[in-house]
């Protein structure tokens, strides 16, 4: 690879990283604005637009529940990891990140809807957090990008304690959303991997020199 294409690739990645940074700032701003509206009402929005397990009328709330929380501690606990993991998931391309995010939201939401306790209402961005976590762990392996493999390994080691939240441990914590979000992120890593064109084999020099048969 010549120096000029390498510089162009680096500039393109930096531009996408800047875009990803502002996208995550915007997403967090939306979450906190919603929280400022939701908290004074006693979290009526969370109860109305959260996912109620196995209630068919609650299926559309799969798309709204990640933007809602049930307390200040809830949103504070999600905001930091969401920003870090979300940025790392988006820095190679915001368009791909949008597709991955939708897949994670649907996977996490359906998991909550199917196997959460009856009459429970679930909200929160933690399904997205774990989805991005899973995505950045496997993305490098599927895309075969060394820097992403390193990032995934470092994140897995630094946040290994998070794996405990994929199992039913603490009451009131949606391990269902965590587990299915994580699985959605892994599937997203495979579905939205970089697909390189297959190399075309060079023709055999010995055969190309032979004269063509005449009919």
Buried (B, 14 or more C-beta within 10 A) or exposed (E): EEEEEEEEEEEEBEEBBEBBBEBBEEBBEEBBEBBEEBBEEEBEBBBEBBBBBBEEEBBEBBBBBBBBBBEEEBBEBBBEBBBBBBBBBBBBBBEBBEEBBEBBBBBBBBBBBEEBEEEBBBBBBBBBBBBBBBBBBBBBBBBEBEEBBEBBEEBBEEBEEBEEBBEEEEEEEBBBBBBBBBBBBBBBBEEBBEEEEEEEEEEEEEEEEEEEEEE
